[in-house]
Amino acid sequence: MPWALVPALSVFAVLSGVLAVVDARTRHLPDAIVLPGGAAVVLLLDAAALAIGEPARLAGIGGGAVGAFTACLALHLARPAAFGGGDVKLAALCGAVLGWGGFEAVASGLALAFLAGGIGAAGALLASARGASIAFGPFLLFGAWWRVLTGL
């Protein structure tokens, strides 16, 4: 992992911790945290790409954000009660981070998030009454961090 990624991943780590706790407690991902924090991470990712002389990574960062946003927006539009707007915005941020590693990293990070979320939802349903819900943000972050830590 290039040294230039350290600032972006450090900010993403702090943001991840805050958002996971907030979402788990409130089932809400506040724009006041997601949007400025996400913008900072994306700017730092872009700066890292330029600092190491790999401007082509900018397309991966942008494409990852747009791809993850679009896929999750479709889910939100289909089932807004099950997949919130905050999750869509967080998916865009995770897609940007994963976009550093390319399309496969974005796709596998999101797939892992949905797999883990499905297991979590099944567990919630088994443990409680019908209509149980889970916060999906922590699962999105889990999928992103799994891919980051196993190598973009």
Secondary structure, 3 states (H helix, E strand, C coil): CCHHHHHHHHHHHHHHHHHHHHHHHHCCCCHHHHHHHHHHHHHHHHHHHHHCCCCCHHHHHHHHHHHHHHHHHHHHHHCCCCCCHHHHHHHHHHHHHHHCCCHHHHHHHHHHHHHHHHHHHHHHHHHCCCCCCCCCHHHHHHHHHHHHHCCC
